[in-house]
């Protein structure tokens, strides 16, 4: 996969992480935010599922994309159970 993570800044607490997949910027956030970030876009969920489907381990995917192993496991488990990468909790916000 063409994933790159670039760090900007002088130390880990204020560093910025820029994630790219095949030249497309996925997100640019502080490293501290990245460590606990659980609100994944559908694109990011698809990238995670794709990486797992081609045989990458949970720790390997977590290291490459900067998300927690728990988030990787949860996304992939939801995909295997439902066959979908969308987040059902996110869609409820739009109803009303």
Helices and strands as residue ranges (DSSP letters): E 3-8, E 16-21, E 24-30, H 31-36, H 42-53, H 58-65, H 69-82, H 88-94
